[in-house]
Amino acid sequence: MKKHTKNSVASKPERLRKLSPWRVALALLLLAGIGYSSIFGWGWWKQTLALADQKPWFGSYVDVTSTPTYGFEQLDTNTHSSVVLSFIVSSKQNPCIPTWGAYFTLEEAGLELDLDRRIARYQQKDGKVAISFGGALNDELSYNCRNKDSLLQAYQSVIDRYQVDTIDLDLENRSLADKEAGKRRAEVIARLQQKLRSENKPLAIWLTVPVTPLGMTPEATDAIAVMLGSGVDIAGVNLMTMNYGESMSQYKTMAEASERALIESHRQLGILYENAGISLSRMSMWRKIGATPMLGQNDIFEEVFTLDDAKKLNEFALSRGIGRMSMWSANRDVPCSNNYVDLKIVSDSCSGVGSKTSAYAETLRQGFYGDVSQNSTIVTSDDPEAKEAIVDDPETSPYQIWDERGTYLKGVKVVWRGNVYEAKWWTRGDFPDNPVLQSWESPWEVIGPVLPGETPIPQTTLPEGTYPEWNITTVYQVSERVLYDGIPYEATAWNQGQNPTSSLTNPASSAWAPLSQDEIEELIK
């Protein structure tokens, strides 16, 4: 996450517990609600029981070295049951020495910020603490610390000093993009996690990465793949749902853009785990996702995350069952004072909107009543039946079921394996759930699951004879329309003898363009 001014100093799966009646009831309820003739194996059952033990948690980021000092130890733990203290980064003098914001070593923070005592006070009130490494302004430890033993010692010194069982790796800019640093980080974190587990000290690892409505960036998916490939048991992936830039243009609100970012990231994460040979149910995959909006005014002038956005994002997150909700940051969850004139200039100590103190935390925390100490990893399984096998039923599918032989125009919706997809452009033979990491590689956009009780929605089609059939000898002028194999086309240039399907294979040089589903629906009105 970004800070803005110089003053802003900046194992093996756990064994299943003894079955309690409510856990059994929850598992049976979930099983009954899936439908679609799904096939479930023992792996799915184990994951369901594990999820019953895990409560989604809320934890605000706290900018430890901001000025003025933020009193996180005074927070009401009924609202702030967990905090994520940030950021541990490399020392400017010695890259293998962990510091707070490159300003204070751990010892110096204890003396000058009284940090150890303040953490102890917060813990006295039953507050739980996680530590975040990295951030936008400085280097995460693994970027410059190239001795792996020293790097492991640096991570462990932070964990030992503050007695935490959860760390957050906030990977941005060159700390995220550098592939050698990524490999080094993954190897060392895997060693550290295994070492602590051998000492009966579980360590949950969260990766915090950039995201857009198109999903996680290629650098982010690469970093996750390297972690999984190195054997790191990732507790979850936390998405920075903020600062979308141009990718925000087609969405009216920050909440809408963030919902799309979460949906796309869920799809990507499923592919990453599948590629790593790990079977997780859809529910388990959602539980491995977190969201972190930037309160109020974002770094991009036009983007403001309002309280209404917070409410809608919270509702969406609860409906999908994500495992974590955070926010950047508790420092900013206050209105700006009257002396702060230009609210469009981002402040580290206020939100830039007229909300009351802690209004965002109270809104985003609803339903996230766990704490970071319950953040154990989700049971995985090598049982191939852990992955649901969904059979689409035409009688309960709102749209036509995708067919490999079918031709689909832009805007057409189909059902495939329990989900609704919409064509982004003309397509034929492209599987809607083709496992591509970046959404721009697929002509399909997932809209969401088929809902219980849905019935077929009639597809909008043009009546026969709406336009004349294309003829090879006819001369066509610009804007004339024809039908070819039932699909309507419009001439974009004078032509004769040019087959309209040329627009599907070479649209740049074709004299034809197919009508979109929206255009067809407009004609029917």
C-alpha positions in Angstrom: 0.0 0.0 0.0 1.2 3.5 -0.8 2.2 6.2 1.7 2.5 9.7 0.5 4.8 12.1 2.3 8.2 12.1 4.1 6.3 12.5 7.3 4.6 9.3 6.5 7.5 7.2 7.6 6.7 5.2 6.1 3.2 -28.7 7.2 1.0 -30.8 6.8 -2.7 -29.9 6.9 -4.0 -29.5 10.5 -5.9 -32.6 11.7 -9.7 -32.3 11.7 -11.1 -31.7 15.1 -13.7 -33.8 16.8 -17.1 -33.3 15.1 -19.5 -31.1 16.9 -23.2 -31.1 16.1 -23.2 -27.6 14.6 -20.2 -28.5 12.3 -22.0 -31.5 11.1 -25.2 -29.5 10.5 -23.3 -26.9 8.6 -21.6 -29.4 6.4 -24.9 -31.1 5.6 -26.5 -27.8 4.8 -23.7 -26.8 2.4 -24.0 -30.2 0.8 -27.7 -29.9 0.3 -27.4 -26.4 -1.2 -25.1 -27.2 -4.1 -27.4 -29.0 -6.5 -26.7 -29.6 -10.2 -26.1 -33.3 -9.7 -22.7 -32.4 -8.2 -20.3 -35.2 -7.2 -18.5 -34.8 -3.9 -15.6 -36.8 -2.5 -14.0 -37.2 0.8 -11.7 -34.3 0.0 -14.7 -31.9 -0.4 -16.1 -33.2 3.0 -12.8 -32.5 4.8 -12.6 -29.0 3.3 -16.2 -28.3 4.4 -15.4 -29.3 8.0 -12.3 -27.2 8.0 -14.2 -24.2 6.8 -16.7 -24.7 9.6 -13.8 -24.0 12.0 -12.5 -20.9 10.3 -14.2 -17.6 10.9 -13.5 -14.9 8.3 -11.4 -12.1 10.0 -11.1 -8.4 9.8 -7.8 -6.6 10.4 -7.0 -3.0 9.7 -3.6 -2.0 8.5 -1.9 0.4 10.8 0.9 2.6 9.5 3.3 2.2 12.5 5.7 5.0 11.6 3.3 7.7 10.5 3.4 11.1 12.0 1.7 11.9 14.3 2.0 8.4 15.9 -1.2 6.5 15.7 -2.4 4.9 18.9 -3.6 1.5 17.7 -3.3 0.2 21.2 -6.2 2.4 22.1 -8.5 0.9 19.5 -11.8 -0.7 20.6 -11.1 -4.5 20.1 -14.8 -5.1 19.6 -14.4 -3.4 16.2 -10.6 -3.9 15.7 -10.1 -7.4 17.0 -6.9 -7.6 14.8 -4.5 -5.2 13.3 -1.8 -5.6 10.6 1.2 -3.5 11.6 3.1 -2.2 8.6 5.7 -2.1 7.2 8.9 -4.1 7.9 11.5 -3.3 5.2 15.2 -3.5 4.6 17.6 -1.1 6.3 19.2 1.4 4.0 22.6 0.5 5.5 22.3 -3.3 5.7 19.6 -4.9 3.6 19.4 -7.9 5.8 18.5 -5.9 8.9 14.7 -5.5 9.3 13.4 -2.0 10.1 10.1 -0.2 10.4 9.8 1.9 7.3 13.6 2.2 6.9 13.6 4.6 9.9 13.8 2.4 13.0 15.4 -0.9 13.7 13.4 -3.2 15.9 15.3 -2.0 19.0 15.0 1.6 18.0 11.2 1.2 17.5 11.0 -0.3 21.0 12.8 2.7 22.5 11.6 5.7 20.4 8.1 4.5 19.5 7.5 2.3 22.6 6.2 -0.2 20.1 6.8 -3.4 22.1 4.8 -2.0 25.1 2.0 -0.7 22.9 1.7 -4.1 21.2 1.6 -5.8 24.6 -1.1 -3.3 25.7 -3.2 -4.1 22.7 -2.8 -7.8 23.3 -3.8 -7.3 26.9 -7.2 -6.2 25.5 -7.3 -9.5 23.5 -6.3 -7.8 20.3 -4.4 -9.9 17.8 -1.4 -8.7 15.8 0.0 -9.6 12.3 3.1 -8.0 10.8 3.3 -6.8 7.2 6.5 -6.8 5.2 7.1 -4.6 2.2 4.7 -1.9 0.9 5.1 0.5 -1.9 7.8 2.9 -0.8 10.6 0.7 0.4 12.1 -2.7 -0.4 10.7 -6.0 1.0 13.6 -7.8 2.8 14.1 -10.4 0.0 14.8 -7.8 -2.7 18.2 -6.8 -1.5 19.1 -9.4 1.2 20.6 -12.1 -1.0 22.0 -14.4 1.7 19.3 -16.8 2.3 20.3 -17.7 5.8 20.5 -14.1 6.8 17.1 -13.5 5.1 15.6 -16.3 7.1 17.1 -14.9 10.3 15.7 -11.5 9.5 12.1 -12.8 9.1 12.3 -14.9 12.2 13.7 -12.1 14.3 10.5 -10.1 13.6 8.2 -13.1 14.3 10.1 -13.9 17.6 10.2 -10.4 18.9 6.5 -9.7 18.4 5.3 -13.3 19.0 3.1 -13.4 15.9 1.8 -16.4 14.0 0.6 -14.5 10.9 2.7 -12.4 8.5 1.6 -10.5 5.5 4.0 -10.0 2.5 2.9 -6.8 0.7 4.5 -7.2 -2.7 4.6 -4.1 -4.9 6.7 -2.4 -7.5 10.2 -3.9 -7.9 9.9 -6.1 -4.9 7.1 -7.9 -6.8 8.6 -7.7 -10.3 12.1 -9.0 -9.5 12.0 -12.7 -10.3 15.2 -13.6 -8.5 13.9 -11.9 -5.3 10.7 -13.8 -5.7 12.5 -17.2 -5.9 14.6 -16.3 -2.9 11.6 -15.1 -0.9 9.7 -18.3 -1.7 12.5 -20.7 -0.8 13.2 -18.9 2.5 9.6 -18.5 3.5 9.0 -22.3 2.8 12.1 -23.1 5.0 10.9 -20.8 7.8 7.3 -22.2 7.7 8.6 -25.8 7.9 11.0 -25.0 10.6 8.4 -23.3 12.8 5.9 -26.1 12.2 8.5 -28.7 13.3 8.6 -26.7 16.6 4.7 -26.8 16.8 4.5 -23.1 15.9 2.1 -22.6 12.9 2.9 -19.7 10.6 0.2 -18.3 8.3 1.4 -16.5 5.2 -0.7 -13.9 3.4 0.4 -12.5 0.1 -0.9 -9.0 -0.6 -0.8 -8.1 -4.3 -2.1 -5.5 -6.8 -5.3 -6.2 -8.7 -7.6 -4.5 -11.3 -11.1 -5.4 -12.5 -9.3 -7.7 -15.0 -7.8 -9.7 -12.2 -4.3 -10.0 -10.6 -1.4 -8.7 -12.6 1.0 -11.2 -14.3 3.7 -10.3 -11.8 1.3 -11.1 -9.0 0.2 -14.5 -10.4 3.9 -15.3 -11.1 4.7 -14.6 -7.4 1.9 -16.8 -6.2 3.0 -19.6 -8.5 6.6 -19.5 -7.3 5.4 -19.6 -3.7 3.2 -22.6 -4.3 5.9 -24.3 -6.4 8.3 -23.9 -3.5 6.0 -25.6 -1.1 4.7 -22.5 0.8 1.4 -23.2 2.4 -0.3 -19.9 1.6 -3.1 -18.9 4.1 -4.5 -16.6 1.5 -4.0 -13.9 -1.1 -5.1 -10.4 -0.1 -6.1 -8.1 -3.0 -5.4 -4.4 -3.0 -8.8 -3.3 -4.3 -7.8 0.3 -5.0 -6.2 2.7 -7.5 -7.7 1.0 -10.6 -6.8 3.8 -13.1 -8.0 3.2 -16.7 -9.4 -0.3 -15.9 -12.0 1.5 -13.7 -13.5 3.2 -16.7 -16.4 0.8 -17.4 -17.5 0.6 -13.8 -19.7 3.2 -12.1 -18.5 2.7 -8.5 -15.4 1.4 -6.7 -17.6 -1.4 -5.2 -18.5 -2.6 -8.7 -14.9 -2.6 -9.8 -13.8 -4.4 -6.7 -16.4 -7.1 -7.0 -15.2 -7.8 -10.6 -11.6 -7.8 -9.3 -12.4 -10.4 -6.7 -14.3 -12.6 -9.1 -11.5 -12.6 -11.7 -8.9 -13.3 -9.0 -10.9 -16.2 -7.6 -10.8 -17.7 -11.1 -7.0 -17.1 -11.4 -6.3 -18.5 -8.0 -8.1 -21.7 -8.9 -5.9 -22.1 -12.0 -2.7 -21.4 -9.9 -3.7 -24.1 -7.3 -4.7 -26.6 -10.0 -1.3 -26.0 -11.7 0.4 -26.7 -8.4 -1.5 -30.0 -8.0 -3.7 -28.9 -5.1 -7.4 -29.6 -5.1 -9.6 -27.0 -3.4 -13.3 -26.6 -3.6 -14.8 -23.2 -4.7 -15.7 -22.4 -1.2 -12.2 -23.1 0.1 -10.8 -20.9 -2.7 -13.0 -18.0 -1.7 -11.9 -18.4 1.9 -8.3 -18.0 0.6 -9.1 -14.5 -0.7 -8.9 -11.2 1.1 -9.8 -7.6 0.1 -8.2 -4.4 1.1 -9.8 -1.1 -0.1 -8.2 2.3 0.4 -10.6 4.4 2.4 -12.1 7.5 0.9 -9.9 9.4 -1.5 -7.6 7.1 -3.4 -4.3 8.0 -5.0 -6.1 8.5 -8.3 -8.0 11.8 -8.3 -11.3 10.4 -9.7 -11.5 7.4 -7.4 -13.2 7.7 -4.0 -14.1 4.7 -2.0 -17.3 5.8 -0.2 -19.1 4.4 2.8 -21.7 3.1 0.4 -19.0 1.3 -1.5 -17.8 -0.2 1.8 -21.3 -1.5 2.6 -21.7 -3.1 -0.9 -18.2 -4.6 -0.9 -18.8 -6.1 2.6 -22.1 -7.6 1.4 -20.5 -9.1 -1.7 -17.6 -10.5 0.3 -19.9 -12.1 2.8 -22.1 -13.6 0.0 -19.0 -15.2 -1.6 -17.4 -16.2 1.8 -14.0 -14.5 1.5 -11.6 -15.2 4.3 -10.3 -11.7 5.2 -11.3 -8.1 5.0 -8.8 -5.4 5.7 -8.5 -1.6 4.9 -5.8 0.9 4.3 -5.7 2.2 6.9 -6.9 2.6 10.5 -4.9 5.8 10.5 -7.2 7.2 7.8 -10.5 6.1 9.2 -11.2 9.6 10.5 -12.6 12.8 8.8 -10.1 15.4 7.8 -10.0 18.5 10.0 -11.2 22.0 8.8 -7.5 23.0 8.3 -7.1 20.3 5.7 -8.4 22.3 2.7 -8.0 20.2 -0.5 -9.6 16.8 0.2 -8.5 15.6 -3.2 -4.9 15.5 -2.0 -4.5 12.2 -0.3 -3.7 12.3 3.4 -2.1 9.5 5.5 -4.1 10.6 8.6 -7.7 11.1 7.3 -10.0 9.7 4.6 -11.0 12.9 2.7 -14.7 12.1 3.1 -17.0 13.3 5.8 -17.5 10.1 7.7 -17.3 9.7 11.4 -14.2 8.2 13.1 -14.1 4.3 12.6 -17.1 4.4 10.3 -15.3 2.4 7.6 -14.1 -0.2 10.1 -17.6 -0.6 11.6 -19.0 -1.1 8.1 -16.3 -3.4 6.6 -16.1 -5.6 9.7 -19.7 -6.7 9.7 -19.8 -10.5 9.5 -16.0 -10.8 9.8 -15.9 -11.8 13.5 -12.9 -14.1 13.5 -9.4 -12.9 14.3 -6.1 -13.4 12.8 -5.1 -16.0 15.4 -7.7 -18.4 13.9 -6.1 -18.0 10.5 -5.1 -21.6 10.1 -4.6 -23.1 6.6 -7.4 -24.8 4.8 -7.4 -28.5 4.4 -6.3 -29.7 0.9 -6.8 -33.0 -0.6 -5.2 -35.2 -3.3 -8.6 -36.9 -3.8 -9.6 -36.1 -7.4 -13.2 -36.0 -6.3 -12.5 -33.0 -4.1 -13.3 -30.9 -7.2 -17.0 -30.6 -8.0 -18.1 -32.2 -11.2 -21.1 -30.1 -12.3 -23.5 -31.3 -14.9 -25.5 -28.4 -16.5 -29.2 -29.0 -16.8 -31.1 -27.1 -19.6 -34.3 -27.0 -17.4 -32.5 -25.1 -14.6 -30.1 -23.0 -16.7 -31.1 -19.4 -17.4 -29.2 -19.4 -20.7 -28.2 -21.9 -23.4 -25.6 -24.4 -22.4 -22.3 -23.7 -24.2 -21.7 -26.0 -27.1 -18.2 -26.4 -28.7 -19.9 -26.3 -32.2 -21.8 -23.2 -31.5 -21.1 -19.6 -32.7 -21.5 -16.9 -30.2 -21.7 -13.1 -30.8 -20.5 -10.4 -28.4 -22.9 -10.1 -25.5 -24.4 -13.6 -25.7 -24.7 -15.4 -22.4 -24.2 -19.1 -21.9 -24.1 -21.6 -19.0 -21.1 -23.8 -18.5 -20.3 -26.0 -15.5 -22.6 -24.1 -13.2 -21.6 -20.6 -14.2 -22.9 -17.9 -16.5 -20.5 -16.5 -19.0 -20.8 -13.6 -21.4 -19.0 -13.4 -24.8 -16.7 -10.4 -25.0 -16.4 -10.8 -28.8 -17.4 -13.3 -31.5 -16.2 -16.8 -30.5 -16.5 -20.4 -31.6 -14.9 -23.4 -30.0 -13.3 -21.5 -27.0 -14.1 -23.2 -23.7 -15.6 -20.6 -21.3 -13.5 -21.9 -18.4 -10.3 -22.3 -20.4 -7.6 -21.9 -17.7 -6.0 -18.7 -18.8 -4.5 -16.5 -16.0 -5.2 -13.2 -17.7 -8.8 -12.4 -18.6 -7.9 -10.7 -21.9 -6.7 -14.0 -23.2 -10.3 -15.4 -23.2 -13.3 -14.3 -25.2 -15.5 -15.1 -22.2 -16.2 -13.2 -19.0 -17.6 -15.1 -16.0 -20.7 -13.3 -14.6 -21.4 -15.6 -11.7 -23.0 -18.9 -10.7 -26.3 -20.3 -11.8 -28.6 -19.6 -8.8 -31.0 -22.1 -7.2 -34.5 -22.0 -8.7 -33.5 -20.3 -12.0 -35.3 -21.3 -15.2 -34.5 -20.7 -18.9 -34.6 -17.1 -20.1 -35.6 -17.0 -23.8 -32.7 -16.0 -26.1 -33.2 -12.9 -28.2 -33.0 -13.8 -31.9 -33.9 -12.1 -35.1 -36.9 -13.5 -36.9 -36.3 -15.2 -40.2 -36.4 -12.7 -43.1 -35.4 -9.7 -41.0 -32.5 -9.2 -43.4 -31.8 -10.8 -46.8 -29.5 -13.8 -47.0 -26.0 -12.9 -48.2 -25.4 -13.5 -51.9 -22.0 -13.8 -53.6 -23.1 -11.8 -56.6 -24.8 -8.9 -54.8 -23.0 -5.5 -54.4 -23.3 -4.2 -50.9 -23.0 -0.6 -49.8 -21.9 0.7 -46.3 -24.4 -0.1 -43.5 -26.4 -2.7 -45.5 -27.2 -5.7 -43.4 -27.5 -9.4 -44.3 -28.0 -12.8 -42.6 -25.4 -15.6 -43.0 -26.0 -18.9 -41.2 -28.6 -17.0 -39.1 -26.1 -14.4 -37.9 -26.7 -10.7 -38.8 -23.8 -8.7 -40.3 -23.4 -5.1 -41.3 -21.3 -3.9 -44.2 -18.5 -1.5 -43.1 -17.3 -0.9 -46.7 -18.5 -1.3 -50.3 -18.0 -4.9 -51.3 -19.0 -7.8 -53.6 -18.3 -11.4 -53.1 -16.6 -11.0 -49.7 -18.0 -13.6 -47.3 -19.2 -12.0 -44.0 -17.4 -14.7 -42.0 -14.2 -13.0 -43.1 -14.9 -10.6 -40.2 -14.5 -13.4 -37.8 -11.0 -14.5 -38.9 -9.6 -11.1 -40.1 -11.8 -8.3 -38.8 -9.2 -5.6 -39.7 -9.5 -6.1 -43.4 -13.0 -7.4 -43.6 -15.9 -5.3 -45.1 -18.3 -6.9 -42.6 -18.9 -6.8 -38.9 -21.3 -9.0 -37.0 -24.0 -7.4 -34.9 -23.7 -7.7 -31.1 -26.3 -9.3 -28.9 -27.1 -5.8 -27.5 -27.7 -4.5 -31.1 -30.0 -7.5 -31.8 -32.0 -6.9 -28.6 -32.3 -3.2 -29.5 -33.8 -4.2 -32.9 -36.4 -6.5 -31.2 -37.7 -3.7 -28.9 
